[in-house]
Amino acid sequence: MPNSVLEAIQAGIWDYEPQNTETNDYESTKALPGSDEKLAVLANRVREGLPLWHPGDRRTYDDRERG
């Protein structure tokens, strides 16, 4: 079984879904959407086989919405 989406694609498994992961098992990010920092966090999640999105991730540029 692949450990990440990248491994699944390399193996030709096109319907791969990562295992369910509790949100407290990985950290959210306050990085701005579209920033190099946010893209690095998302890339690392893919490599680690984690869900791409975390409910606590910053989703807007509005500082009032920061957690």
PyRosetta script that sets phi, psi and omega in degrees:
from pyrosetta import init, pose_from_sequence

init()
pose = pose_from_sequence("MPNSVLEAIQAGIWDYEPQNTETNDYESTKALPGSDEKLAVLANRVREGLPLWHPGDRRTYDDRERG")
pose.set_psi(1, 131.6)
pose.set_omega(1, 179.5)
pose.set_phi(2, -64.9)
pose.set_psi(2, 153.3)
pose.set_omega(2, 177.7)
pose.set_phi(3, -96.0)
pose.set_psi(3, -11.2)
pose.set_omega(3, -178.3)
pose.set_phi(4, -152.6)
pose.set_psi(4, 167.7)
pose.set_omega(4, 176.8)
pose.set_phi(5, -60.4)
pose.set_psi(5, -39.5)
pose.set_omega(5, -179.4)
pose.set_phi(6, -62.1)
pose.set_psi(6, -43.5)
pose.set_omega(6, 178.0)
pose.set_phi(7, -64.2)
pose.set_psi(7, -39.2)
pose.set_omega(7, 179.9)
pose.set_phi(8, -63.5)
pose.set_psi(8, -43.7)
pose.set_omega(8, 179.1)
pose.set_phi(9, -62.7)
pose.set_psi(9, -43.3)
pose.set_omega(9, 179.3)
pose.set_phi(10, -61.7)
pose.set_psi(10, -31.2)
pose.set_omega(10, -179.7)
pose.set_phi(11, -87.8)
pose.set_psi(11, -2.1)
pose.set_omega(11, 179.7)
pose.set_phi(12, 79.5)
pose.set_psi(12, 19.1)
pose.set_omega(12, 177.7)
pose.set_phi(13, -94.1)
pose.set_psi(13, 101.9)
pose.set_omega(13, -172.0)
pose.set_phi(14, -90.0)
pose.set_psi(14, -12.2)
pose.set_omega(14, -179.3)
pose.set_phi(15, -109.4)
pose.set_psi(15, 25.7)
pose.set_omega(15, -177.8)
pose.set_phi(16, -65.6)
pose.set_psi(16, 135.4)
pose.set_omega(16, 173.2)
pose.set_phi(17, -126.0)
pose.set_psi(17, 128.9)
pose.set_omega(17, 177.3)
pose.set_phi(18, -61.5)
pose.set_psi(18, 155.4)
pose.set_omega(18, 176.9)
pose.set_phi(19, -62.3)
pose.set_psi(19, 150.7)
pose.set_omega(19, 176.0)
pose.set_phi(20, -60.9)
pose.set_psi(20, 132.0)
pose.set_omega(20, -178.9)
pose.set_phi(21, -126.0)
pose.set_psi(21, 129.9)
pose.set_omega(21, 177.1)
pose.set_phi(22, -67.4)
pose.set_psi(22, 142.5)
pose.set_omega(22, -177.4)
pose.set_phi(23, -65.1)
pose.set_psi(23, -21.0)
pose.set_omega(23, 177.2)
pose.set_phi(24, -83.9)
pose.set_psi(24, 0.5)
pose.set_omega(24, 176.7)
pose.set_phi(25, -88.1)
pose.set_psi(25, -9.3)
pose.set_omega(25, 175.5)
pose.set_phi(26, -149.0)
pose.set_psi(26, 155.8)
pose.set_omega(26, -171.9)
pose.set_phi(27, -89.3)
pose.set_psi(27, 148.4)
pose.set_omega(27, 172.0)
pose.set_phi(28, -80.3)
pose.set_psi(28, 169.6)
pose.set_omega(28, 178.3)
pose.set_phi(29, -128.4)
pose.set_psi(29, 143.6)
pose.set_omega(29, 175.8)
pose.set_phi(30, -99.8)
pose.set_psi(30, 10.2)
pose.set_omega(30, 179.4)
pose.set_phi(31, -63.5)
pose.set_psi(31, 144.5)
pose.set_omega(31, 179.3)
pose.set_phi(32, -63.2)
pose.set_psi(32, 139.3)
pose.set_omega(32, 175.8)
pose.set_phi(33, -55.7)
pose.set_psi(33, 134.4)
pose.set_omega(33, 178.3)
pose.set_phi(34, 82.4)
pose.set_psi(34, -5.6)
pose.set_omega(34, -178.8)
pose.set_phi(35, -77.0)
pose.set_psi(35, 159.7)
pose.set_omega(35, 176.6)
pose.set_phi(36, -58.3)
pose.set_psi(36, -37.3)
pose.set_omega(36, 179.3)
pose.set_phi(37, -63.2)
pose.set_psi(37, -44.7)
pose.set_omega(37, -179.7)
pose.set_phi(38, -64.8)
pose.set_psi(38, -43.2)
pose.set_omega(38, 179.3)
pose.set_phi(39, -62.7)
pose.set_psi(39, -36.2)
pose.set_omega(39, 177.5)
pose.set_phi(40, -65.9)
pose.set_psi(40, -39.8)
pose.set_omega(40, 177.7)
pose.set_phi(41, -63.5)
pose.set_psi(41, -45.6)
pose.set_omega(41, -179.5)
pose.set_phi(42, -64.3)
pose.set_psi(42, -41.1)
pose.set_omega(42, 178.3)
pose.set_phi(43, -63.0)
pose.set_psi(43, -40.0)
pose.set_omega(43, 178.9)
pose.set_phi(44, -65.7)
pose.set_psi(44, -39.4)
pose.set_omega(44, 177.5)
pose.set_phi(45, -61.3)
pose.set_psi(45, -41.5)
pose.set_omega(45, 178.6)
pose.set_phi(46, -61.8)
pose.set_psi(46, -47.3)
pose.set_omega(46, -179.6)
pose.set_phi(47, -60.9)
pose.set_psi(47, -35.2)
pose.set_omega(47, -177.5)
pose.set_phi(48, -84.6)
pose.set_psi(48, -4.8)
pose.set_omega(48, -179.6)
pose.set_phi(49, 76.3)
pose.set_psi(49, 22.8)
pose.set_omega(49, 179.6)
pose.set_phi(50, -92.2)
pose.set_psi(50, 162.5)
pose.set_omega(50, 172.7)
pose.set_phi(51, -59.5)
pose.set_psi(51, 146.0)
pose.set_omega(51, -178.3)
pose.set_phi(52, -67.0)
pose.set_psi(52, -40.3)
pose.set_omega(52, -175.7)
pose.set_phi(53, -109.2)
pose.set_psi(53, 146.9)
pose.set_omega(53, 174.2)
pose.set_phi(54, -119.5)
pose.set_psi(54, 136.7)
pose.set_omega(54, -177.9)
pose.set_phi(55, -59.0)
pose.set_psi(55, -23.3)
pose.set_omega(55, -179.6)
pose.set_phi(56, -90.3)
pose.set_psi(56, 0.2)
pose.set_omega(56, 178.3)
pose.set_phi(57, -63.2)
pose.set_psi(57, 146.5)
pose.set_omega(57, 174.5)
pose.set_phi(58, -68.2)
pose.set_psi(58, 130.8)
pose.set_omega(58, -174.8)
pose.set_phi(59, -114.6)
pose.set_psi(59, -10.3)
pose.set_omega(59, -178.0)
pose.set_phi(60, -135.5)
pose.set_psi(60, 172.8)
pose.set_omega(60, 176.2)
pose.set_phi(61, -87.6)
pose.set_psi(61, -7.1)
pose.set_omega(61, -176.7)
pose.set_phi(62, -74.7)
pose.set_psi(62, 114.7)
pose.set_omega(62, -178.6)
pose.set_phi(63, -61.8)
pose.set_psi(63, -24.2)
pose.set_omega(63, 179.7)
pose.set_phi(64, -66.7)
pose.set_psi(64, -20.0)
pose.set_omega(64, -178.3)
pose.set_phi(65, -93.3)
pose.set_psi(65, 4.3)
pose.set_omega(65, 178.8)
pose.set_phi(66, -71.0)
pose.set_psi(66, 138.4)
pose.set_omega(66, -175.9)
pose.set_phi(67, -74.1)
pose.dump_pdb("model.pdb")
